[in-house]
Amino acid sequence: MSVTMPPQQPVKDKDPKKGGGPGKGAAKRAKQRLTSPWATAAAIVIALLWTIPTIALFMNSLVPGDRYRTDAWWTVLADGDLTFGNFNQVLFDSFGDNSTAPPLLEYVFNSIVVTVPAVVFPVVLGLMAAYAFAWIPFRGSNFLFVLIFALQVVPLQLALIPLLRLLGPENLGVAGQFPGVWIAHTIFALPLSVFLLHNFVSHIPREVLEAARVDGASHTQMFFRIIIPLSLPAVASLAIFQFLWVWNDLLVSAVFGSANTYPLTYPISNLAGDYGQYAYLVPPAAFISMIIPLVVFFSLQRYFVRGLLAGSSKG
Amino acid sequence: MVSTEGLQSVSRVLPTAGLDGDFWSTQGQNLLLATVAVVVFITIVLLIMYGADLVKGRGRDKVTLIVLISPVLLLLGIGLVYPALDTTWLSFNDVANEPDPATGIYTTVMQFIGLENYRFAFTDPSTLRTVLNTFVWMVVVPLLSTGTGLAYAVFIDRAKGEKILKSLVFMPMAISLVGASVIWGNIMYDYNQVGEQTGILNALGAMVGLEPYNFLADNPWNTLWLIVILVWIQTGFAMVILSAAIKGVPVEMNEAASLDGANAWQRFWSITIPSIRSTIVVVLTTITIMALKVYDIVRTVTQGRDSTDVVANRMYVLSFVEGREPLGAALAVILFVFVIPIVIYNVRSLNKVKENR
């Protein structure tokens, strides 16, 4: 969905450094914090509550299968029995509620194959439309843009049944295959993509584009020579956003995919509620599914935050 | 593709899975397919755009405009607007398999039944419960996430190591709802009737002498335990947006207030909160919509057992597992009705932003 930042609300990445001498200003600012021991204690409790669960997941994935149901990881740790073997087994042998289930590595590849085109398509199409809405005046432009903006909020549940029929065997015949999943992801990503990129593209200084126009540049030339290079930061934000969204998605893949295309989230979700003899495979699999998004997130956090602040979040 | 499917289904009958002979060739084919798709897509876009540029004279701008916006308009029209209308229509109908009077072949027949599906949704106890649960999610998740996120943003504002402290709470945003569900459902809330408690919370409880507690079976509190999972993910989002807004509040206002003798608590309520009010509203609405549509958590942790089901999950089960699509459609429309006020609010504030340009 969308976040429209109100205009009177300047959002800045950094503390505005205003007034005061260098040392004095810092002291003043420090004094203005809610510096009570309670606030510090509460902040520490929140920080712990938000990190311990992920660490606990990692420790649980090291517990061998024969002790998983009966012993907690700290007991197993005390016995020196923790093992990385579960990761091997899940990735390369089999993951599922029987020993013939395919290994998780297959789903890792499926996730990659689903994600890459599902990020490229909506970003490219969104940038094209964003440029048109921002810089080419035409009748109905405003109405169509508001409509696209409103579509961000429409629950995608509302489109699932008919879209599946459109992509299904009676019509396009791509449901259950990668192209079907790509198309569904692209459609659901477009409203956010157009809106976020429009926000950015419409703020490119008018003089830059008018100068090019006077020199006789066509819209196509301006798109490739001015719009694409200047909007790369926004494209990066959106691409990271869309990457995390698609990689972590379950609903779209479950509806439009099949056993040949299911990404990591699908088998993990299936086995998580099954507390049988294969339950010990769930934590290592969940941890594996988080590695790539966490690496992307921590290395590109700046762009991701910028994208959020530029006016977006999607659900 | 067809040959690959055949090979895969054969290999899965064998007793051990693992990386069988076809594994790498299948993955290679899939990766190639994705690469080819991206390359072909980019090539087509380039060809069409430069093709439009070859048009001479006044028509060029028009052709370019059509090339730029028609893909998005077509995809959204065919893939989102039309399906949404179709789903709404379906929700007023019943679908039955009946023999055709002329040929005797069974075909799918749609029959208009008015509001019957909605009447069922609001009178059938278990379906009504899913609607009520969704309502609870929609109210509790935004309040808890925004409240916690705001408190944390204020507590760590200008603290030492603010960046790292932010990253810690923001990190769950990168984790899938499925992953978070495993973390909480399988590990934090784990419950054993007898023996050592392997779940973190029950183990901590045992240390202070509490009886083991079955978080996920204790209706109606189990819905709250599921809600915690989404709050855990969304707090980081609220915190980052609100922290940026707090930093936008002019320092002078706080300085003036503290000269007047206002303490930190008074400054927070009389300066910070009013200055960032519109941002708080934005954060609340964003998280409300997220909470409304979430399906992954319930599906992964409880599959809707013990009265924890929500509309989004029931809609999926009805439409794609049980084949009761009209009822599923009605539930999807109910979700949409919940967000209509937010759509209106958002369109209004968008128009305000445009006027102020």
Contacts between the chains, C-beta under 8 A, distances in Angstrom:
chain1	res1	chain2	res2	distance
A	1	B	285	7.4
A	1	B	286	5.5
A	1	B	289	4.5
A	1	B	290	7.4
A	1	B	342	7.7
A	1	B	346	7.7
A	2	B	286	7.7
A	2	B	346	5.9
A	2	B	350	8.0
A	3	B	241	7.2
A	3	B	282	4.8
A	3	B	283	7.6
A	3	B	286	5.6
A	4	B	282	6.8
A	4	B	346	6.5
A	4	B	349	5.0
A	4	B	350	5.4
A	4	B	353	5.7
A	5	B	279	7.4
A	5	B	282	7.1
A	5	B	353	7.9
A	6	B	278	4.2
A	6	B	279	7.3
A	6	B	282	7.6
A	6	B	349	6.9
A	6	B	352	7.7
A	6	B	353	7.1
A	7	B	352	7.9
A	7	B	353	5.7
A	7	B	356	4.5
A	7	B	357	7.9
A	8	B	278	7.6
A	9	B	245	6.2
A	9	B	248	6.3
A	9	B	276	7.3
A	9	B	278	5.9
A	9	B	279	5.8
A	10	B	248	4.6
A	11	B	244	4.7
A	11	B	245	6.3
A	11	B	248	5.6
A	12	B	244	6.8
A	12	B	247	5.7
A	12	B	248	5.6
A	13	B	244	7.1
A	14	B	247	7.4
A	15	B	158	7.1
A	15	B	247	5.6
A	16	B	247	7.4
A	16	B	248	7.8
A	16	B	250	7.8
A	16	B	251	6.9
A	18	B	250	7.8
A	18	B	251	5.6
A	18	B	252	7.3
A	19	B	251	7.4
A	19	B	252	7.5
A	28	B	255	6.9
A	29	B	158	5.9
A	29	B	251	7.0
A	30	B	158	6.6
A	31	B	258	7.6
A	32	B	158	7.9
A	32	B	251	7.7
A	32	B	254	5.1
A	32	B	255	7.5
A	32	B	258	6.6
A	32	B	264	7.5
A	32	B	267	7.5
A	33	B	157	6.1
A	33	B	158	5.5
A	33	B	159	7.0
A	33	B	264	7.4
A	34	B	154	5.9
A	34	B	155	6.5
A	34	B	157	7.9
A	34	B	264	4.4
A	34	B	265	7.5
A	34	B	268	6.8
A	35	B	264	7.4
A	36	B	264	7.3
A	39	B	154	7.6
A	39	B	155	4.6
A	40	B	155	7.1
A	42	B	151	6.7
A	42	B	155	6.0
A	43	B	152	6.2
A	43	B	155	3.9
A	43	B	156	5.4
A	43	B	159	7.4
A	43	B	165	7.0
A	46	B	148	6.6
A	46	B	151	7.6
A	46	B	152	5.1
A	46	B	155	7.8
A	46	B	169	6.5
A	47	B	165	5.8
A	47	B	168	5.1
A	47	B	169	6.5
A	49	B	232	7.9
A	50	B	168	5.6
A	50	B	169	4.6
A	50	B	171	7.2
A	50	B	172	6.6
A	50	B	232	6.8
A	50	B	235	7.3
A	50	B	236	7.6
A	51	B	168	5.2
A	51	B	171	7.5
A	52	B	200	7.4
A	53	B	183	4.7
A	53	B	184	6.6
A	53	B	187	6.9
A	53	B	188	5.6
A	53	B	200	7.5
A	53	B	232	7.3
A	54	B	171	7.2
A	54	B	172	7.6
A	54	B	175	7.4
A	54	B	183	6.4
A	56	B	183	7.3
A	56	B	187	5.2
A	56	B	188	7.0
A	56	B	200	5.4
A	57	B	179	8.0
A	57	B	182	6.9
A	57	B	183	4.8
A	57	B	187	5.7
A	60	B	186	7.7
A	60	B	187	5.3
A	68	B	198	7.8
A	69	B	192	7.8
A	69	B	198	7.4
A	70	B	195	5.9
A	70	B	196	6.7
A	70	B	198	7.7
A	71	B	196	6.0
A	71	B	198	6.9
A	72	B	196	5.6
A	72	B	197	6.9
A	72	B	198	4.5
A	72	B	203	5.9
A	73	B	198	7.7
A	75	B	196	6.5
A	92	B	18	6.3
A	92	B	19	5.9
A	93	B	16	7.6
A	93	B	17	6.7
A	93	B	18	5.0
A	94	B	16	7.3
A	94	B	17	4.1
A	94	B	18	6.5
A	99	B	15	7.3
A	99	B	16	6.6
A	99	B	17	7.1
A	100	B	12	6.1
A	100	B	13	7.6
A	100	B	14	7.0
A	100	B	15	6.3
A	100	B	16	6.9
A	100	B	17	5.2
A	101	B	17	5.9
A	102	B	12	6.8
A	102	B	17	5.2
A	103	B	17	6.1
A	103	B	18	6.0
A	103	B	19	6.4
A	105	B	19	7.0
A	105	B	23	7.8
A	106	B	23	7.0
A	106	B	26	7.9
A	106	B	27	7.3
A	109	B	27	4.5
A	109	B	30	6.3
A	109	B	31	7.0
A	110	B	30	7.2
A	112	B	31	7.3
A	112	B	34	7.5
A	113	B	30	4.6
A	113	B	31	6.2
A	113	B	33	7.0
A	113	B	34	4.6
A	116	B	34	5.3
A	116	B	38	6.5
A	117	B	34	5.5
A	117	B	37	4.9
A	117	B	38	5.4
A	117	B	41	7.3
A	120	B	38	5.2
A	120	B	41	6.9
A	120	B	42	7.6
A	121	B	41	6.3
A	124	B	41	7.3
A	124	B	42	7.2
A	124	B	45	6.1
A	125	B	71	5.0
A	125	B	72	5.5
A	125	B	75	7.3
A	126	B	72	7.0
A	128	B	45	7.6
A	128	B	49	8.0
A	128	B	67	7.7
A	128	B	68	4.5
A	128	B	69	7.3
A	128	B	71	7.1
A	128	B	72	7.4
A	129	B	68	6.2
A	129	B	69	5.0
A	129	B	71	7.5
A	129	B	72	4.0
A	129	B	73	7.8
A	131	B	68	6.2
A	132	B	65	5.7
A	132	B	68	4.0
A	132	B	69	4.6
A	133	B	69	7.3
A	136	B	61	7.1
A	136	B	64	7.6
A	136	B	65	5.1
A	136	B	68	7.3
A	138	B	65	5.9
A	144	B	69	7.7
A	144	B	73	7.0
A	146	B	347	5.8
A	146	B	350	6.6
A	146	B	351	7.5
A	148	B	72	7.4
A	148	B	76	6.6
A	149	B	346	7.2
A	149	B	347	6.8
A	149	B	350	5.7
A	150	B	343	5.2
A	150	B	346	7.0
A	150	B	347	5.6
A	151	B	76	6.4
A	151	B	80	5.9
A	151	B	81	7.4
A	153	B	289	5.9
A	153	B	339	5.4
A	153	B	342	5.9
A	153	B	343	4.9
A	153	B	346	6.4
A	154	B	80	7.0
A	154	B	84	6.2
A	154	B	336	6.4
A	154	B	339	7.3
A	154	B	343	7.7
A	155	B	289	7.9
A	155	B	292	6.7
A	155	B	293	4.9
A	155	B	312	7.6
A	155	B	332	6.7
A	155	B	335	4.5
A	155	B	336	5.8
A	155	B	339	6.5
A	156	B	293	7.3
A	157	B	293	6.8
A	157	B	312	6.1
A	157	B	315	5.4
A	157	B	316	7.8
A	157	B	331	7.7
A	157	B	332	4.2
A	157	B	335	5.7
A	158	B	83	7.1
A	158	B	84	4.5
A	158	B	87	5.2
A	158	B	88	7.7
A	158	B	332	4.7
A	158	B	333	7.0
A	158	B	335	7.2
A	158	B	336	5.3
A	159	B	79	6.8
A	159	B	80	5.3
A	159	B	83	3.8
A	159	B	84	5.6
A	159	B	87	6.8
A	160	B	83	7.6
A	160	B	87	7.8
A	160	B	316	8.0
A	160	B	319	6.8
A	160	B	320	7.9
A	160	B	332	7.3
A	161	B	83	7.4
A	161	B	86	7.7
A	161	B	87	5.8
A	161	B	90	6.7
A	161	B	319	5.5
A	161	B	325	5.5
A	161	B	328	6.8
A	161	B	329	6.1
A	161	B	332	7.8
A	162	B	82	6.9
A	162	B	83	3.7
A	162	B	86	4.0
A	162	B	87	6.0
A	162	B	90	7.7
A	163	B	79	5.7
A	163	B	80	7.9
A	163	B	83	4.7
A	164	B	320	8.0
A	166	B	78	7.0
A	166	B	79	7.3
A	166	B	83	7.3
A	177	B	1	6.9
A	178	B	30	6.9
A	178	B	33	6.1
A	178	B	34	7.0
A	178	B	37	7.8
A	179	B	37	7.1
A	182	B	37	6.9
A	183	B	79	7.4
A	184	B	79	7.6
A	186	B	75	6.7
A	187	B	75	5.2
A	187	B	76	6.8
A	187	B	79	3.6
A	187	B	80	5.8
A	188	B	80	7.5
A	190	B	72	5.5
A	190	B	75	6.1
A	190	B	76	5.8
A	190	B	80	8.0
A	191	B	76	7.0
A	191	B	80	7.7
A	194	B	72	6.1
A	218	B	53	5.5
A	218	B	60	6.1
A	218	B	61	7.7
A	218	B	64	6.8
A	219	B	60	7.9
A	219	B	61	6.2
A	219	B	64	4.4
A	219	B	65	7.4
A	219	B	68	7.5
A	220	B	49	5.2
A	220	B	50	6.6
A	220	B	52	6.3
A	220	B	53	4.0
A	220	B	64	5.7
A	221	B	53	7.1
A	223	B	49	7.2
A	223	B	68	7.6
A	224	B	49	7.8
A	244	B	173	7.6
A	244	B	174	6.0
A	247	B	176	7.3
A	248	B	175	7.4
A	248	B	176	3.3
A	248	B	177	6.8
A	248	B	178	7.4
A	248	B	179	7.5
A	249	B	176	7.8
A	250	B	176	7.3
A	250	B	177	6.9
A	250	B	178	5.6
A	250	B	295	7.3
A	250	B	296	4.6
A	250	B	299	7.3
A	250	B	300	7.9
A	251	B	295	5.5
A	251	B	296	7.0
A	251	B	312	8.0
A	251	B	316	7.1
A	254	B	316	7.3
A	254	B	320	7.7
A	255	B	316	7.5
A	255	B	320	6.2
A	260	B	4	7.7
A	260	B	5	6.3
A	260	B	8	7.0
A	265	B	176	5.5
A	265	B	178	4.3
A	265	B	179	7.9
A	265	B	296	7.4
A	268	B	178	5.4
A	268	B	179	7.5
A	268	B	182	6.5
A	268	B	300	7.7
A	269	B	178	4.8
A	269	B	181	7.4
A	269	B	296	6.8
A	269	B	299	6.0
A	269	B	300	4.4
A	272	B	178	7.3
A	272	B	181	6.3
A	272	B	182	5.1
A	272	B	185	6.3
A	272	B	186	5.9
A	272	B	300	4.9
A	272	B	301	7.0
A	273	B	185	7.6
A	273	B	300	6.5
A	273	B	301	6.6
A	273	B	302	6.9
A	273	B	303	5.3
A	279	B	186	7.3
A	282	B	182	5.7
A	282	B	186	5.6
A	283	B	182	6.7
A	283	B	186	6.7
A	283	B	187	6.8
A	286	B	178	7.3
A	286	B	179	4.9
A	286	B	182	4.0
A	286	B	183	7.1
A	289	B	176	6.5
A	289	B	178	7.4
A	289	B	179	5.7
A	290	B	174	7.4
A	290	B	175	5.4
A	290	B	176	7.3
A	290	B	179	5.1
A	293	B	174	4.5
A	293	B	175	7.0
A	293	B	176	7.3
A	294	B	171	7.2
A	294	B	174	5.2
A	294	B	175	7.4
A	296	B	174	7.3
A	297	B	171	7.1
A	297	B	173	7.2
A	297	B	174	3.5
A	298	B	167	7.3
A	298	B	171	7.9
A	298	B	174	7.9
A	301	B	167	6.9
A	301	B	170	7.6
A	305	B	240	5.8
A	308	B	237	6.9
A	308	B	240	6.1
A	308	B	241	6.4
A	309	B	240	7.7
A	309	B	241	6.8
A	309	B	244	5.6
A	313	B	237	6.2
A	313	B	286	5.0
A	313	B	290	7.7
A	315	B	286	7.3
A	315	B	289	5.0
A	315	B	290	3.7
A	315	B	292	7.8
A	315	B	293	5.4
A	315	B	294	7.9
